[in-house]
Amino acid sequence: MPYFEVQAPVTADYMQTPSLDPLPAELSVDFGALLRSLGTAGLVDLRSLRCERDGRRIPVQFSPAVDFDALERQRGRLALLLPARSAPRCRAVLSFGATDDLRAPRLPYPPRSYRHTFPDGRATEVSNFPRMQCIPQPDHRLDVQDDGRLVTTYHFGPQAPKPYLFPLLGPAGRGLTRLGHPHDPTGSHSHHHSVWSGFRGVNGENFWEEVRGGRLIHQSFSILEDGPVRARFVADVRWESRAGKAVLLEEREVSVHPSAVVQSARIRPGQAAGARLLDFRLRYRGADGRAVALDRTSFGFLAVRVAKSMGVFDGGGVIRNSEGGLNEPGIFWKPARWCDYSGPITATEWNGIGFLDHPENPHHPTSWHVRPDGWMGAAIATHAGLTIPAGKVLELYYRFFLHAGDALEANTEAAWHDFAHPPRLTLGAAERVGR
């Protein structure tokens, strides 16, 4: 079976000094087009994919497009973890194996890609071990692990009024979130599920409070992806009214990146300068293609309740935003590019959650709903409602920056710039090498 290797240069131009080392970045790739540029048609062995800089591996991961086809549409997105020390420009080489035998056997499951097998029966070596993994668990739970260590769990059981993430472990290895209000014996804040999505006023229906509101019902996972750069899952969620009628359909995409090191000289001595990124891409459309009216409200879409010890009242923590606002008086209902809640997570260490709003989101910079008792939410409709036109999609993109120290020490401002203006990746001309 004809098997050969292809190489192409990859260049990353950093827009600013990276906030993390390593830093994730992405670009679109069409392997079929790369092969055609060499004058051949072929099948790509995705297992062999690797990226190297000066003889050292850069973690690389391929996410196939929805319409990926091993024969006709070998396209998708490449994600890489770039070394911060290579700024302002990183040059590397992307390599992959391929065959020009279009009848070569392919995997029997999606994306049905080609996998080369050598005469001794062994498949191609895994070039990038999947450090980040989505691990299904009993009782409607999905664990996200980093090298076998838990990062967070996605709860999606039918008994829950909505799916949510809990716990969410920070750089100190401690949970940065909690379930419910720390001083709420009546349970009126039982809808505060650590990290959750909801909205008060979808065609007049309340999807925020749970006692008198609608439900968010997990339907299925369309993607569970492992890799060295990220663990990623995509869940379909049905927003159902109290009468049992579908109002909104959500595609919830969560990507969790490996632990990294904060590039900041302000981390206090003796504290680990660790950090982690969680990306949320939320897509909403009306059920049956109908238009959807989103009321003016400061409740929704995405929110987080932090650990009790991190709260302003309970732990002496602090809330800070990109405009220099402090705590509820300086932040409540005010627009900002990011909001950060940080506080003591051990007797000697602070951790925080930077909540970053993407410039392409409607009403950016968003307003924020924050309280000193431990919660913050991106309030997209605080000053004006929204409409999702019939047949259209509302797409929102947020990032959680889990970090050591407070917002100033961890440089949440730099983390936002990396989110808003990530490194620009370009792929050069391919060439055939080796056998």
N, C-alpha and C positions, 0 to 999 in steps of 0.2 A: 504494500500500500504506500503510494508516494506521500511522504511526510516531510515538511520543510518548515523553516523558521522565518518569521518576518520581524523586522525591527523598524521603529519610527521614532524620531526625536520628540520629546515633550518639553515644552518651555512653560514655566510658571512665572508670571510677573506679579509681584506683591504690590498691592495698592498702598500699603503702609507697613510699619514694623508689626509683625504678627503678635497677637496677644497670647497665643499658646504655642507650645512646641510638643508634638507636631500639630499642624493645622490642616483640617480637611478642606478639600477643594474638588470641583467637578468639571467635567466637560463632556459634550456629546461625542460619540464615536460611531462610525459605520464600518465595521470590519469588511463587509462586502465591497464597499467602495475602495478600501485600502488594497484589497486583493485585485480588484479590477484595474487599479492604477499600475499594477505589476503585469497586466496583460493576461490574467488568469481568473477563472472562477474557482471557488473552493469553499471548504467548510473549516471554520475556526475551532480550535481546541481551547475552549475557555478555561479549562483546568490549568493550562500551561501559562496563562497570562502572568507577566511579571514586569516590574519596573525597577531600574537600577540607576544610581548616581554615584560615579567614582567607585564602582565596585561594590557599593552597599545597596541593599534592597530598600525600596520605598514601598510601603503597603499600598496595594492597588486592588480595586474591587469593581466588577462589572455588574450593572443592574440592567437586565434586558428590557427593551421597550415592550409595551403591551402587545404590539403586533410583531414581536420578534419571530423570525422564521429562519431556520438554519440554512435554507437554500436561497431565499430571496431578500430577506430583510434582517441582516445580522447587525442590528443597531441597538443602541441603548446609551447608557451613561457610565462613564468611568469616574470613580471616586478615589482620590489619593490622600495620603497623610504626608504633608510636606514638612520638611525640617525647617524650623524657624531660622536656624543659623545660615541658611542659604539665601536669605533675603538680601537685596531686593529682587533677585532673579535666581531661579533654580532650573538647571538643565539636566534632563534625565533621558533614558532610553526605554521605550516601551517594547516588549518582545512578546510574541505568541507563536504557537505552532499551528499549522494548517495542513490540509490535504487537498489535492486537486481531484481526488476520487469522489465524485458527487454521489456515489452509491454506498459510501462508507456508512456503517451502522451508527445510529444516533440514540440518545437516551430515550426511553419509552415514556418519559414524563416531561412536563413543561420545564424549561423552554425547548426541550427536544434538540438540544445542541449535540454536536459531534464530540466524542471523546476517544482519543487515540489509545490503542492497546498495542504494546510491543509483543514480539514473538514469544517472550517468556510468560505472557498472560497478564503482566502488570500494566495498569493504566498509567498515564502520564503522572509524574510527581506533582503533588499539590504545591504550587509555588508560593501560595499565601495561606497559611493556616488560619481558619476562621476563629480568630480570637473572640470576636463579638458574636453571640449566639442568642436566638430566640428559642427557648425550651418550653414546649407545652407541659403543663402540670395538671394534676387532677383538680376537680371542682372548678372548672371554667377559669383557669388562671394561665397566664403566659409569663414566664420569667425571662428577663433580659440579663444575660451574664457577660462579664468581662473576664476572660481566662478562668472561667468556672466560678467566679465570685458574683453574687447577686448585685445588680444595679437598681432594678425596679421590677415590680410585678404589675401586669395589666389584668384587672379583674373584670370579667364580662359575663358573669353568670345571670341566668334569668331571674334570680331572686333579687338582684340589685336594680334600683330604679334607673341607674345609669352606669356605663363603664367608667373605670377610673384607674389611676396609677397609685400604688401604695405597696411598700414604702418607696422612698426615693433616697438612695444612699449617697452622701456627699464625700468629699475628699478625706474626711476623718473616719469614714466607715460607719458613720451614724446616720440615722434617718433624719432628713431635713424637713419632713412633712408629718402631719398628723391627720386623723379622722375626727371631724367635728370641732366645735368651739371648746376651748379649754375651761370655760366657766359657763356651761350651758346645761344645767341639770334637767331642763324640760325637753331637750332634744330639738329645739327649734332650728338649730343649725346642723342637723344631721345630714343635710345635702352637701355639706363641705367635705367632699371625699378626697382629701389630699391634693391630687391634681385631677381636675375634672373639666368637662365642657357642659355648658347649658346656656339658656337665654330666656329672659323674662319678656315674652311678647312676640311669639311667632304666629302671625295671623290671629293675634289676640290671645293665643294659648300660652300659659305659663310653663316653661321648661326649665325653670330655675329651682324654686321650692318644689319638694316632692310630695308633700301631703296633699296639696291641692293643685298639683300640676301634672303635666304629661310625663311620659317615660321615654328614655333613650334605650333602645333595644338592640343589642349586638346581633347582627345577622350572620356574618361569616368573616373569615380572613381571606383576602384575595392574594396577599403576599406575606410570606415569612422568609426573611433573607438573613443569612449569616455571612460573616466575612471579616477580614482584618481591619477594615476601615469603619464599619458600622454594622449594627444589628438593626433591621428595619422590618416593621410590620405595617400592613394596610388593612384596616378593618372597616367593614360596611356597617353603618349604624342607622337604624330607623327611628325617627322622632315621631312618636305616636301620641295622639291626643288622649284625654281621659275617656273619650268615647270609643277609642280603639281605631281611630282613623290616622293614616300616615299623613303627616304634614310636611316633613322635611327629610331628605335623604342625605346622609353625611358619609364622606369617605375620609377616614381618619388615618393619616400617615404619621408614624412616629419613628424617628431615627435616633439611635443612641451611639455615640462615639466613644472610643477608648479614653481612659484617663490620660491627662496631659499635664504639662508643667506651665504655670502662669509665668509669662515674661514680664515680671514687674519687680523692681528693686524695693518696693514699699511693703512687701509682705513682712510682717513683724518677725523678729528673730525667734528661732525655735519652732516656728510653725512650718508645716509642709506646704509648699506652693503648688498644690495639686488643683486640678479642675477637670470638668467634664462638660460636654455639650449634648443637649437633647433638642432635636428639631421637630417641630410640629407643623405639618401642612394639612390644613383642614379645608375640605371642599364641600360646599352645601348647594343643593338644588331642590326645587319644589317637587313634591311627589306627583307622579303622573304628568310631569312637565309643566305644572301650574306655576304661576307667579306667586311669590311669597313676600309678605310685608313684615319687616322687622321693626318693632316699636322703638321709640326713643326710650332708652333705659341705660343704667350704668351697671347692669348685671348681665355679663356675657361678652364674648363666648368662652374664653379660657381663663381659668383661675387656679390659685394654689393657696393652701393653708399651711403655714410653716410650723415647725416644731415649737412647742410651748416655750422652751428655753431660749428660742431665738426672738420671741415677741418683744415689742417695745415695752409693754407693761410688765410682762412676766420675767423677762430675761435681761432687760436692758439693751436689747438690740436696736437697730436703726433702719429706717426706710429712707432711701435716697433715690433721686431721679437724675436724668441727664441734664436738667436745667438748674441743678443745685438745690432743688427743694428737699426739705427734710420732714419726715414723718407725715402724719395725716394733715396737719395744717398747711404744709407746703406742697402737698402732692395731690390731695383729694380732688378729683374731677378736672385736673389740670393736664394739658397735653405734654408729652415727653417721649423721647425716642426709646428710653428704657427706664425701668424701675427695678430697684434692687432691695431685697429684704435680707439682712444679715444679722447674726447675733451669736451668742455662745452656744456651742454644740457639745463641748466637753468643759471640764473645769478650767482648762487652759487654752482652748482653741475656739476660734470663730470660724463659721462657715456661712455662706450666703447663696442666694438664688438671684441671679440677674435675669430679668424677664425682658427680652429684647423684641421690639416691634419692627417689622420689616418695612422699608420705604414704599413698597408696592401695595401694602395693605390700604384699603379705603380708610379715609379720615386719619391718615398718618400725619404727624405723630399722634398716637392714640391718647385718650384720657385714661386715667387710672383710678380704680376704686381700691382704697387701702384702709386698713384699720390697725391700730396699735395692738389689738388682741391677736394678730398673727395672720392676716390674709391680704392678698393683693390679686387684682384681676385686671386684665386688659379690657377696658370698657369702650368698645368700638362705637357704640351708639349713644354716648352720654349726651351729646348736644344735638343730634339729629338721627332719625331712623334711617333705615335702608330698605331698598326693594331688590329682590332677586327676580329679574324678569323671567317670563315663561321660557323654558328651555335653556336658560343660562345658568352659570355656576358662580357662586361667590367663593373665592379662594383666599385663605388667610395663612400667613406664614409667620411663626414665632420661634424663638430660640430660648431655651433655658441654659444659662451659664452657671453651673454649680461650681463654686470656688471656695478656696480658703481665704480667710481674712474678710474685710468689709469691701464695699464697692470701690473705695479709693485705693486700698492696698492691692486688690486684684485687678484694678484698671478695667472696670466694666465698660468704660467709654471706649477703650481700644477693642474690647470684645464685640461691641456693637458695630464698630467700623469694619471689622472682619466679616461680620454677618451681612452688613449692608453692601460692602464692597469687597467681596472675596477675591483671592488671587485669580488672575486671568490665565487660563491654560490654553495652549495652542499645540496642535499635533502636526508635525512636519511630514515630509514625503517618506513613504515606506520603501524598504528595500528587502530583497530576499537574501538570506544568509545561510551558511552551513550547508547541510545536505539537500 
